[in-house]
Amino acid sequence: MTLTANKTLGSEALTEGMHVIVVPSFVETHSDIERGRFIFAYHVRMTNEGTQSAQLTSRSWQIVDADGARHDVDGPGVVGQHPNLAPGESFEYSSYCPLPTAWGTMEGHFVFVRPDERTFNARVARFYFAAPTA
């Protein structure tokens, strides 16, 4: 698999002590440019820099392609997991996003719950997908 990572297209946000960094990449070997199928991967690292633990319960994404079409994705956990992060702990995962255009954006939030059952949305700042052909 060929990945072309570009940290300058990534994002970073801090919400209530939860630090979220995303680095996107273009997956050329799984894309079909002639047919308008562009596959992008993204790597997420979330670190609990706060003083209380927090468990991820769900995610919400807003994906917009170069034509302005928006697709919302909501669901439980991330990659089938619901990590519980104590202060100082991190969790990383990678996933992918298919687009019909050579570039687009993605942003959203992760819903976390504290031991006292208070929830908060950890922001995932907008990051950019861009194929080298874009």
C-alpha positions in Angstrom: 0.0 0.0 0.0 1.4 3.4 -0.9 0.6 6.2 1.4 1.5 9.8 0.8 1.2 11.5 4.2 1.1 15.3 4.5 1.2 16.7 8.0 0.5 20.2 6.7 -3.0 19.0 5.8 -3.6 17.6 9.2 -5.2 19.1 12.3 -4.8 19.5 16.0 -7.3 20.5 18.7 -7.5 20.5 22.5 -10.9 20.2 24.3 -11.2 19.8 28.1 -7.7 18.2 28.2 -8.3 15.8 25.3 -5.6 16.5 22.7 -6.5 15.2 19.2 -4.1 15.2 16.3 -5.0 13.9 12.8 -2.6 13.2 9.9 -4.2 12.4 6.6 -2.7 10.6 3.6 -3.6 9.6 0.1 -3.7 5.9 -0.7 -2.7 5.8 -4.3 -2.7 2.0 -4.7 -6.4 1.7 -3.6 -7.6 4.7 -5.6 -8.9 4.7 -9.2 -8.4 8.2 -10.4 -9.9 7.6 -13.9 -13.1 6.4 -12.3 -13.3 9.2 -9.7 -12.5 7.0 -6.7 -10.0 8.5 -4.3 -9.1 6.7 -1.1 -7.7 8.7 1.8 -6.4 7.3 5.1 -6.1 9.2 8.3 -4.3 8.5 11.5 -5.7 9.8 14.8 -3.8 10.2 18.1 -5.8 11.3 21.1 -4.0 12.0 24.4 -5.6 12.8 27.7 -3.7 15.8 29.0 -6.3 16.5 31.6 -6.6 15.4 35.3 -9.6 13.0 34.9 -10.1 9.9 32.9 -12.5 9.8 30.0 -14.0 7.1 27.9 -14.8 7.5 24.2 -18.4 6.5 23.5 -19.0 7.7 19.9 -17.9 9.8 17.0 -19.4 12.3 14.6 -17.8 13.3 11.2 -18.7 15.8 8.6 -17.1 15.0 5.3 -17.2 17.4 2.3 -15.9 16.7 -1.2 -14.6 19.2 -3.7 -18.1 19.4 -5.3 -19.5 20.6 -2.0 -21.4 17.4 -1.2 -21.6 16.8 2.5 -21.8 13.4 4.2 -22.3 12.9 7.9 -21.1 9.8 9.7 -22.1 9.1 13.3 -21.5 5.9 15.2 -20.3 4.2 18.4 -16.6 4.1 19.3 -13.8 4.1 16.8 -12.6 1.1 14.8 -14.8 -1.1 17.1 -13.2 0.2 20.3 -14.2 2.5 23.2 -10.9 3.5 24.7 -10.8 4.7 28.3 -7.9 7.1 28.7 -6.5 7.9 32.2 -4.6 11.1 32.5 -1.4 10.9 30.4 -2.6 8.0 28.3 -3.0 8.0 24.5 -4.9 6.0 21.9 -4.1 5.8 18.2 -6.0 4.4 15.3 -6.1 4.6 11.5 -9.1 4.5 9.2 -10.0 5.6 5.7 -12.4 7.7 3.7 -13.4 7.3 0.0 -14.1 10.4 -2.0 -15.4 10.9 -5.5 -13.1 13.9 -5.9 -9.3 14.5 -5.6 -9.7 16.7 -2.5 -12.1 17.3 0.4 -12.3 18.0 4.1 -13.2 16.1 7.2 -14.0 17.4 10.8 -16.1 16.4 13.8 -15.8 15.3 17.4 -15.5 12.4 19.7 -18.0 12.1 22.6 -16.3 11.2 25.9 -17.8 10.5 29.3 -16.1 11.2 32.6 -16.3 8.9 35.7 -19.0 11.3 37.1 -21.1 10.6 33.9 -20.5 14.1 32.5 -20.0 14.0 28.7 -18.1 16.4 26.5 -17.3 16.6 22.8 -13.6 16.6 22.0 -13.2 18.6 18.8 -11.5 17.2 15.8 -10.4 20.3 13.8 -10.9 20.3 10.1 -8.3 18.4 8.1 -7.8 18.2 4.4 -7.6 15.3 1.9 -5.6 16.1 -1.3 -4.4 13.7 -3.9 -1.1 14.7 -5.5 -3.1 15.1 -8.8 -5.4 17.8 -7.2 
